[in-house]
Amino acid sequence: MSLVPCTPSIVPGARANTQEPIANDGFLPAIDPDDVRASMRVPDSFDPRRVRASCIGAMLRLAPDLEAWIAEKKAAGYATLEAVPASRLDGKSRLVLLYERAVACHAKAELIERHRDVDQAGGGQRDAAAVDQTPGELRRDAHHALRQILERTPTTVELI
């Protein structure tokens, strides 16, 4: 009987939680980059430091848009986003879920823009837009989540 060498599996094993959550300002919740990776289907080919940096960038991007709203809620006596009255879904505040969604969408949009070549397969050269959401669609989803937190309609229209 001869031994036939087996090639190693090309399917990566399950990724263990490798990163600490990103602490926020105390009012807004911490963001776990591993949760963002899982919920937004970010491939393991992205370095964990890059995913973390994109999450921080998304948090920084959202902060100015929420600043006045947060000040209003703090003045009303709410210490955290979780404490602001809102319906619950899957045991979590709707507002927290919306904030996490906005961060995740902005983070993935940045990852896609910075690493367009990752979605291109050898001979197929698939178009990134045909494979997954585009950065524009992700930013739209983040904008809608933000507008829901602020209790505003998703679109702003001005008369000229």
ZIBELJO-V554394 format. One record per helix or strand. SS is the DSSP state (helix for helix, strand for strand). FROM is the first residue (numbers start at 1). LEN is the number of residues. Records with the same first field share a line. If there is no record, write none. Layout:
SS = FROM-LEN, FROM-LEN
This chain:
strand = 22-1, 31-1, 88-2, 92-2
helix = 33-7, 48-28, 94-21, 116-4, 128-4, 135-15
